[in-house]
């Protein structure tokens, strides 16, 4: 609620008679409020480099607080002006919280002026003063505002056209006056007298696309004339700092000229080799299947357009091959001639499939000693494990008691212990009774009694 001031408090009386001789009185005070003060309408001119401010600060007339601010579209805003993001606009300050009073409002017009721009400092080279007519405006930065004024080194206001009589070596100041309250901006053109110009000799450089930026000035011969201009192979002016990641191959021209001297130029031819990241070393494990594999499917680098595949130091005829069992090592090496050599190593481990026992039908005798199923079947347990099961699929031991006799069907699972699938199969076992029985007999016999039929 807006804080208000009372102009007057006037009481009004209401009299009524209920019965003869009785008089009732009621008092009704009437409050007269003072209207709110929204301040005076104001025009506030700023420069774009001002700090942000509350809109109420530049308002004249001492406005009451607690009003609301509306922009030119009558949308309520926070009442803060940021010169970086906000543009010139007329705002309304509204107070509608005083009881009995009409809304009070005032306007604030904020006019934001742009900073002047005198551009960057430049250099003018002069070979000969004879017949010279130097127009300083020709050397002003292209981004600068037009309409500035010139001062010589003695701070004297001068014309932009200088003849051989007026022209002296030194600094000339270009000043652009800003709109109030913006300050003026200045830049300088330095006039340098020289005997001749030299653009140096042509050169060729090789760079890798992942190298750091290159200053092309450093490739021109010592003694070249500075302050020239660089042009891309497409003829566009640029600053002479070559970025290998983005720059094009081709000839980059350096042009240098001076008043009274002919244009000189040289070319730096740039050969930019694309750097190809070969990716990360990796390990690939799979089960032998006798099929060709394509090494490129494991490649994680930038591209495969330039490089060779190696096994050890021997170049492979193709990236399609059947790797041997066990560990294989293959290398992809880039064919970079300028960039650092890139290579990635693929370790391909081929697991061996498990094999079945050599004998899947056993014929045994009940009189034999308890036997090992792995030994009887010729199973190689150096690489794999085997588990035996009876006909009801119950796990049983490798040692088989032959006294039980009879025929039986056993199953087994060979665990590969690698990436290959386990192997499952069965064997038949036939255990026969021994028909021959032996008995030990002790006989006493006298020597010389002749022959005896045992």
ABEGO torsion letter per residue (X at the ends): XBBBBBABBBBBBBBBBABBGBBBBBBBBBBBBBBBBAEBBBBBBBBAABBBBBAAAABBGGBBBGBBBBBAAGBBBAGBBBAAABBBBBBBBBBAABBGBBBBBBBBBBBBBBBBBAEBBBBBBBABABGBBBBAAAABBAABBBGBBBBBAAGBBBBABBBAAABBBEBBBBBBBBBOABBBBBBBBBBBBBABBBAEBBBBBBBBAABBBBBAAAABBBGBBBGBBBBBAAGBBBAGBBBAAABBBEBBBBBBBBBGBBBBBBBBBBBBBBBBBAEBBBBBBBBBAGBBBBAAAABABABAABEBBBBEABBBABABBBBBBEBBBBBBBBABAABBBBBBBBBBBBBBBBBBBABABBBBBAABBBBBAAAAAGBBAAABBBBBBBAAGBBBBABBBAAAEEBBBBBBBBBAGBABBBBBBBBBBBBBBBABBBBBBBBBBBBGAEBBBX
